[in-house]
Amino acid sequence: MTTEQDVNNLNQRARALSREHPTEALACAQQAAIYAIQLNYDFGFTEAIFIQGSIMSLQGNVAEGLHLMRHALYMANLHQFQTLTPDCLQEIARACYTMGDYDNALDTWALCLDAALAIDAKDIYIKGQIGLGQLYFAHDDFYNALNHHLKARDHAYQCQDQNILAAIEINIGTDQFELKQLDSAKTILKRALVYAQQAHNLEYQAAAMGTLGRVALAENDLPLARSYLERARGINQRHENRWGEAHNLYNLGLLARRENQLDKAIEFFNLGLQAAEQMSAGHLIYQLEFALSEAQEYSGNFALALKLHQQAYQHHYQLLRQASLQRLHAMETKLEAERTRQENIHLRAQNDQERKARLYSDHIASQDQLTGLLNRRGFEQRGHALLQSNPEHREPLALLMLDIDFFKGVNDRWGHLVGDYVLRQVAALLKSGCRQDDLVCRWGGEEFLILLPSRNGMPARDVAERLRLMVQNWSWDKIEHGLSMSISIGVTHYQNDTQLMQLVQRADQNLYRAKQAGRNQIVF
């Protein structure tokens, strides 16, 4: 008989395997999720979907990985799994950074630091310092990047985790490379490689080798550069690290250009750009576009070179508009304040525990235990308050009622455990497709309600269409072969209503019309 400890063992194995065998790790985490659902073991399920999301993100499926990690974060907050919350926030921030979404990366790292300090998780605090340094790096402020990465090293002086030590040294070595401190960079990166090998961490081994290849290229040692870069690419291919391989392709293109092999350079750059675009990796995209532009110019393709240069400039400008240096400095100030707070946190532990217990009690009473969304009671309380304040503010308000099409057939064919998994996944998609202030509720059975403040008309219809497509296009085969799902949606908007049920009734009528029209429809 499967037990909760079996789920924990699978999750631990998935974490260990993720460093060298991500596909096998993903399978372990998926099996852990299935067992956790059968046991109604929320902690095991939350950890399993977090691990799945982090692996998918590393493999280049960043958008779907983010969906899973955000749902894991939601579940961790719901059930107060404090040990999982910092991990979720850290990996979400990392995924946002990969996609060039620097604003969300910065905000999430800030939350990560709060969560880490609340449980005295110093390793997450170190990772937050690393993340802040990476944002300075993205703004080409290599001195401040190095400063934060050195702070991370100072904070890690008693750390025994080879993965964290490797991450710190890789970032320091990369900063020093950009600052033309090549001898120091080589020393640091070789030490990082040793840490990564001791930890059996293929991602970090490839990262250290890749940057050592860049150092060798800068020193014009082309054979050594090729050796490092090809080995790094081979490791990333074996580890299925799409971002790492795209970065290797960029540097192999630079190497080929240095050797006057323009056709080969263009081939590498194009392959890297395709991979970067699939991941929406903004920082890599503009770098590869600039490199391609220069290579095409050398080849005499001036029109294409100009087009690529303009695209690269625009993409770079869009990235730099995010996470301004003023916001980064504000975050830096917050880091110092949080470090001071860490010294006093235990003095407030008893009061904090009592406050959290009260909040948790109120929270649980208003939540649907299967999906983690608001239940009817919680929705009615918050929706009524929002409706009562609306005439005063005169803001638009829209309501969506959604129903899973042919849901009964899922239970009949595959059983209620699969039906529960479908409900959880639909809930995760709805939550991830809405803003933080939108109220998302499981109204009952397979019906959901979403209240959208400050939106009506076409904006509300656009939200409904986005959610419809997210459910329709999700890979339901991952749950059961041959499974496909869709939703029907009725949309209405505020019409000087005095009662929440007036909105609900109109949305319900529109939902009925959507189902009568053939399902997988929106009626407004």
Buried (B, 14 or more C-beta within 10 A) or exposed (E): EBEBEBBBEBBBBBBEBBBBBBEEBBBBBBBBBBBBBEBEBBBBBBBBBBBBBBBBBBBBBBBBBBBBBBBBBBBBBBBBBBEBBBBBBBBBBBBBBBBBBBBBBBBBBBBBBBBBBBEEBBBBBBBBBBBBBBBBBBBEBBEBBBBBBBBBBEBBEEBEEBBBBBBBBBBBBBBBBBBEBBEBBBBBBEBBBBBBBEBEBBBBBBBBBBBBBBBBBBEEBEEBBBBBBBBBBBBBBEBBBBBBBBBBBBBBBBBBBEEEBBEBBBBBBBBBBEBBBBBBBBBBBBBBBBBBBBBBBBBEBEEBBEBBBEBBBEBBEEBBEBBBEEBBEEBBEBBEEBBEBBEEBEEEEEEEEEEBEEEEEEBBEBBBEBBBBBBBEBBBBBBEEBBEEBEEEEBBBBBBBBBBBBBEEBBEEBEEEBBBBBBBBBBBBBBBBBEEEBBBBBBEEBBBBBBBBEBBEEBBBEBBBEBBEBBBEBEBEEBBEEBEBBBBBBBBBBEEBEEBEBBBBBBBBBBBBBBEEEBBBBBB
